[in-house]
């Protein structure tokens, strides 16, 4: 028998090769038990081919989306040279419409039948604790929760947090109440930055300035300035390193999600910029050692079609001089002993201190907002700052990112040397404000795949925690603990269930998944006796609350049946295919992702089920 590569092998885990099962089953009866082997179609080869450049363009007029434009209405230039638009699509926020009611299923049974059509774009909320003061995070969450109660049904949103590392809080869902709950408890709650301390930074700058103004020893002032600079440099380097790594991870994750992704990044300060346009002056010196990584990040965001919308979590900022506590006072006198003799030094007045604080504040504020603008412009998004309207910013960003045009062109410049190529898009007639990514790196197409080493196969990509469910294959699945009376008549395996079961800390709970699968739409081969042969793969992957994989099972099955009627809407009766799978899970909050894969056509159906696993 020919051995099929399993989900486990594709994930880099060595398992014993088990033959592919051929099951001869009648419709409506269990086809087979659990198996340790399965199959995938082999790794999908990903090519970031610069021969076709895809750009999403948002067109607005006085803040409202402009619809109905055609390919001929746009003029595209690369490095000033006109390009021919070869592919064109318009996307609207109304693309996400309700197509069906939720199916009526029994208790503990879940369905992947779609309720809403695929939206034109999905939204990712990134709550940045690394670069945002704690008090501002609290403010953002309160305003965000208030806004989410009015989000149109079917709007797909996922929530991530950034602290010492990137964490997924809630995967893509169209239920805003789930997002609201995620923001109110557990990993979605505010946390103190593990690195940033803006109060300390400001105090160190002021102490150094005061020491200099007070006529302190020049060597002492220089030492204080050096200490402040070293501390700030270390902090900046650490924040940049963690932020770029997190953005790279997020971009790779979002490549598994089709279409445009709007990244709504709530942050106090963005430490990176991806736009290398020499005509724009970078007000910071923080990019000195990150050129190559920033270049890769820009390409990853472009490949994943991510538009970044930085939103200043600090709201409307006021200069220190507006603080009522800063009242004019008389200058103080500092008496020091120099060479055994008392020397009196006049200290700066409060107004002088506040003026210096204002200067430092305005310099840093300008730099931070400039980086936000450059990051948004470089990816086709929009920056929001100097506003307390977090809900309005959310609404505008989601509306802005859901109405857009997708243009594709083949550049005539085939000189692949990695240089940054500027993109310029105009409307030939009429007025409008255009948002789009302003360029890309012209790397050799043969080398572009290095950005995505070990590109995931379609099945493994679909089984990642939190990604959108797929409905190419329809099914219902009942999930219950093996101890539940509802499964008392089923034969439960005595062997460990799952490839990683032996590595889990006991005690473990056995869970049983019973599938009812719609056979219509499956590819099949007609056998000499007239029966139909189908090949199905069942996959389960369990994740903990932080998105780390706990356990998985994977099985491939061949099923021979009598011919199936393709007509009719009720497929859950005699025509359905019934299958059984088991998995061992540790106690705690677990997300069980289940998938059904048609091996002959490549079609996939997936669903993610939140479970609260108790100790047996």
Beta strands, then each sheet from edge to edge (+ up, - down):
strand 1: 21-24
strand 2: 53-61
strand 3: 64-65
strand 4: 74-78
strand 5: 81-83
strand 6: 85-91
strand 7: 109-111
strand 8: 121-128
strand 9: 157-162
strand 10: 166-173
strand 11: 260-267
strand 12: 306-312
strand 13: 333-338
strand 14: 341-346
strand 15: 404-409
strand 16: 420-427
strand 17: 433-435
strand 18: 439-441
strand 19: 475-481
strand 20: 508-517
strand 21: 525-526
strand 22: 532-544
strand 23: 549-561
strand 24: 577-586
strand 25: 588-598
strand 26: 604-613
sheet 1: 1+ 23+ 22- 21+
sheet 2: 1+ 23+ 22- 25+ 26-
sheet 3: 3+ 2- 15+ 6-
sheet 4: 3+ 2- 17+
sheet 5: 5+ 4- 16+ 18-
sheet 6: 7+ 19- 20+ 24-
sheet 7: 10+ 9- 8- 11- 12-
sheet 8: 13+ 14-
end
